[in-house]
Every structure is written in structure tokens, then in C-alpha cells.
Amino acid sequence: MCDCDYDGPEFSETVERTARKPHKCCECHRQIESGERYTITSGVWEGEFSTFKWCGHCSAACEIKNVLTECRCFLYGGLHEDIHETARGWAKSITLYRLDIWMGRKWRVKRGPRAGQLVAVPKVPQVAS
């Protein structure tokens, strides 16, 4: 049930890296710490060069959304909104609800003895062949 109506990039490249210095995730807006794995996508959209950095959590959330839904498109910087609308709209998936909540909390435990700590990176479900 995909209704995407925007053009993709003229060209882009996506690479997974380990942070040597702190970066900011373009999706959940939390700081990606040194030593943490992240994904960087660079390319040209509508004639403008742009770079987007995703923490490992948001990268996994995007993959999970792609596995659970029929829609593989999204706008960079709009993943949380996309997951939120999909979870509450036509998909009705508890997994997407959980991703929505964790993204809103910047992937951190809210209370208890682990308060403030990052949760584990979500596991991407296997696709049945």
C-alpha cells in the first residue's frame, strides 16, 4: 500500500562506518558516539548534494519497516513520522508501535536501573524466501 510520489536521488551512495568522532543522527537526532556503528548516505536530490547520517538503531528501524510493509520509500529525516503514521494507519503492527516509541525516546531506557542507557539495536526479522 505504497503511495510515494516523489523522485529519488539522481545518484547516491550508502556506506556503513564506525564513528571516530560524535555525529548527529538525522532521524532520531541523538548523538552518535565515537566507536558506534552508523550509516552515511550521500547523493544529489533535486540538484543539491546532501549527506545523511543514521545511527545503527534508526538504520535497523528502517530495514524492519521495509520488511513489515510493502513500502520501501521514505524521506530522509522523516523516518520517525513514517513509522508513526504506518503503525497507527494501515499496518497496525506492534513492532512498528515499539519502534515509534523507542525513536521518540532516542533509543534510551526511560526509567529503572538502566535509565538513560541505549537499548540494544533492534533485530531485523528474516524474510521468508
N, C-alpha and C positions, 0 to 999 in steps of 0.2 A: 504494500500500500504506500508506495513512494510517490511523492508529488513534488519532487525537486524541479525547479525551473530556472536554475542559474548555470552559467558557464563555468567549467572547470578552469584550471590554470593553463596558460599557454605552454608552460613546462614547469616541472617541479622535481625535487629530489628529496627523499626522506632517508635519514640515517639515524641509527641508534648510537648514543655515545655515553661515556661516563663523565660526569661534571668534574672539572678541575677547579672551578670557582662557582659561587652561587649564581643561579639563574632564576627567572620567574616563569612559572607555568602560565601559558596564555589561556588555559581553560579554567582551572580552579584558583589561579592567582596566588598559590602558595610558593614559598621559596624552595627551589630545587637545591639541595645541599651538595657540597663537594663530596665526590665519591658515589653519588646516587646516579642510577641509570636514567636517561631521558631520551626522548625522540625529538629530532630537529628536522623541520621541513622548510625548504627554501624554494622559491619559484616566482613566476610572474603571473599575476592576476590582474586582468584589465589594464595591462601595460605598466603595472607597478611591481617592482621587486619587493617581496616580503619574506620574513623569516618568522617561524612559529616554533616555540619550544614547549614540549609536553612532558610533564612528569610521568614516571612509569605507571602510576595509578590511573591517570587520565587516558594514557595510551591503551591500557588494558580495558578501561571502561568503553572506549570507542570500539575496540575489537569485539567485546561482549555484546554491545548494541548491534553491531553488524551481524553477529551470529544469530541473535534472537529476533531480529526484524528482517524485513525484505528490503529495507532502505540502506544503501551503502554510502549515501552522500551526507554532507554536513558542511557548515560554515565554520572555518577556524575562529575560535573564540566563542562559539555558540553551542559547544557540545553539551554543556550542563542544561541549557534551555531545551535542546533537542531531546535529551534523555528524560527530562522532566515532562515535557509535552507527550512524548511517546508512552511513558509509563502511565500517565493519567488519561491518555487518549485511547487509541485503538489497541495497543499491545497488552495492557493490563498484566504486566509481569512483575512478580515480587522481586526478582533480581534487578530489574530496572529501577524499581522503587528504592531498593537498597543503595544502588549506585547514585541515585539522585540525592539521597540523604547524606551519604559519605562525601560526595563532591561539595555539597553545601557546607560541610564541616571541614573542608580542606583536608580530608582523609585522616583526621585526627580523632582519637578517642575523646569523648566529651566529659565523662566523669569516671570516678573509681580510681583504683591504684595506678592505672595506666593513662590517666587523664593527660592530654596534650601529646601523647606519643602517636606516631604514624601507625595506621593499620597496615596489615600485610597487603601487598599488591594483589588485586582480585585475580582469580584464576579464570582463564578464558576456556569456556566449555569446548569440547571436541565436537567437530562437525561430523555427523554420520554420513558416510560416503555411499 
